[in-house]
Amino acid sequence: MCYWREGVGPWVVVGGALMLLFWGAIIGLVAWGIVRLTKRSHRENGGFAIARERYARGEIGKEEFDQIKKDLK
């Protein structure tokens, strides 16, 4: 039996493509959420990161940076 002649075939193809898009989006969102959660849990100490950025911009000197680093340990 040939479904293409009865007009069912194109809808099967469209439905299959939409199903693949739907499940691809669901899997993509789950993967994106997992990546976001694991990145958040592995962030370094916020105070040290701020001090390192300030030192890199030249806002604080080496002595002050070393003192902050020592205080945060």
C-alpha positions as CSV (number, residue, x, y, z in Angstrom):
1,M,0.0,0.0,0.0
2,C,1.5,3.4,-1.0
3,Y,0.7,6.2,1.4
4,W,2.2,8.8,-0.8
5,R,-0.7,8.5,-3.3
6,E,-3.2,8.9,-0.6
7,G,-1.7,12.2,0.7
8,V,-0.6,10.8,4.1
9,G,3.2,10.6,3.2
10,P,4.0,14.3,3.4
11,W,2.4,14.7,6.8
12,V,4.4,11.7,8.1
13,V,7.6,13.4,7.0
14,V,6.6,16.8,8.5
15,G,5.4,15.2,11.7
16,G,8.7,13.2,12.0
17,A,10.7,16.4,11.4
18,L,8.7,18.3,14.0
19,M,9.2,15.5,16.5
20,L,12.9,15.5,15.9
21,L,13.0,19.3,16.4
22,F,11.0,19.0,19.6
23,W,13.1,16.3,21.2
24,G,16.3,18.0,20.0
25,A,15.2,21.2,21.8
26,I,14.3,19.3,25.0
27,I,17.7,17.4,25.0
28,G,19.5,20.7,24.2
29,L,17.8,22.5,27.1
30,V,18.6,19.7,29.5
31,A,22.3,19.7,28.4
32,W,22.5,23.5,28.6
33,G,21.0,23.4,32.2
34,I,23.5,20.7,33.2
35,V,26.4,22.8,31.9
36,R,25.2,25.9,33.6
37,L,24.8,24.2,36.9
38,T,28.2,22.5,36.8
39,K,29.9,25.8,35.8
40,R,28.3,27.5,38.7
41,S,29.4,24.9,41.2
42,H,33.1,25.1,40.0
43,R,33.5,28.9,40.3
44,E,36.4,30.1,42.2
45,N,36.3,32.2,45.3
46,G,34.5,35.4,44.4
47,G,36.6,37.7,46.5
48,F,39.9,36.4,45.0
49,A,38.5,36.7,41.5
50,I,37.6,40.3,42.1
51,A,41.0,41.1,43.6
52,R,42.7,39.4,40.7
53,E,40.7,41.5,38.2
54,R,41.5,44.7,40.2
55,Y,45.2,43.8,40.2
56,A,45.1,43.1,36.4
57,R,43.5,46.5,35.8
58,G,46.2,48.1,37.9
59,E,43.7,49.4,40.6
60,I,45.7,47.7,43.4
61,G,49.4,47.0,43.8
62,K,51.2,43.7,44.3
63,E,51.5,44.1,48.1
64,E,47.8,44.8,48.5
65,F,46.9,41.8,46.2
66,D,49.2,39.5,48.1
67,Q,47.6,40.7,51.4
68,I,44.1,40.0,50.1
69,K,45.2,36.6,48.8
70,K,46.7,35.8,52.2
71,D,43.6,36.9,54.0
72,L,41.2,34.9,51.8
73,K,43.1,31.6,52.3
